[in-house]
Amino acid sequence: MHILLVITGLGMGGAERQVCDLADQFSKSGHSVLLISLTGEVINRPQSNNVEVVNIEMKKTPVGFTKAYCRVRQLIKAFAPDVVHSHMVHANLFARFLRLTVSMRKLICTAHNTNEGGWVRMLAYRISDSLCDISTNVSQEAVDAFISHKAVPANRMLPMHNGIDTDRFLFDSSMRKKLRKKLNLTDYDSLILAVGRLNAQKDYPNLLTAFSLIVSVNPEIQLAVIGVGEEKSVLTSMVDDLGLNKHVHFLGLQHNVNEWLSAADVFVLSSAWEGFGLVVAEAMACKRVVVATDCGGVKEVLGDCGFLVPPQNSQALADGLSAALSLTSDEARVKGELARQRVIEHYSLQEQAKRWLELYQR
């Protein structure tokens, strides 16, 4: 098959990583894959050289939109895809609008969150729904949210979970030692790791408040945060105000998240909302103890393999982190083993790629 993937951008994020991973899997299965990124710089990209990546760099102006529209239209005509699969709100709406003037055998639109914007975007989804063959979202809760917002009819959106490359995301003891040494951590120090954009969705103020509650009791705890975003200055100021400078490490953009997960003792997700919580499943695949807020599809992913706490509740998050850190080494090992097994059974990248190919061929 000729598979065309269109995404809003290939910056840092779970949706972006997922699309790149799927592109690699499709290519590995013998399919021809073209990946179009509409905006921004390319930070995530497929590992395979057989996947062509085209960055449109669309400007947010009428002229910029028109140029991008014509360019993608040309690419579609030249590539002649059997399926066009768009990801994230801007790409989904762009692809639907594009279908008005260019033939597409099949168009599948995938949302990656319970919340992809305000009522205007939900209305745009609803009005343009007939222009795609089927829509999907990354969890049942995310599907239900779109239906409740009337962004899509109940029979027009399916849950399609993200997939985890369990060959890449696995515990690595040598990388654990190497990366912990970078942070000057001893074997007696406990490292909590958070991964995600520094934005409102991830609710890092909630995490920093919770962390301040437990570090006063256990000063050997350290927190590392991987990610970049618009809230960096606010968060660094908050670290100063809470007196956490010796305990919090902002690591910026890291391309070896799988290795950093091995360095951690506990992984934490403090989000106010999520679609699937891809990084939760990645941490589980690395056998980490997970503490996460109960939002979006996180409960579906985590099952009973970690600690689930209510969102936007710093005391509850602090209690969850304390419980995770209080586990004995044997208890933590067992939880980690169960977590990885759950990911292998329910969320492996290979199986999810097969499900997508089946949907493409219907």
ABEGO torsion letter per residue (X at the ends): XBBBBBBABABBEAAAAAAAAAAAAAAAAGBBBBBBBABEBBABBBABAABBBBBAGBBBBAAAAAAAAAAAAAAAAAAGBABBBBBEAAAAAAAAAAAAABBBABBBBBBABABAEBAAAAAAAAAAAAABABBBBABAAAAAAAAAAGABBAAABBBBBBBBBAAABBBBAAAAAAAAAAAGBBAABBBBBBBEBBBAAAGAAAAAAAAAAAAAABAABBBBBBEBEAAAAAAAAAAAAAGAAAABBBAEBBABAAAAAAABABBBBABABBAAGAAAAAAAAAGBBBBBBBBEAAAAAAEAABBBBBBGBAAAAAAAAAAAAABBAAAAAAAAAAAAAAAAAAABAAAAAAAAAAAAAX
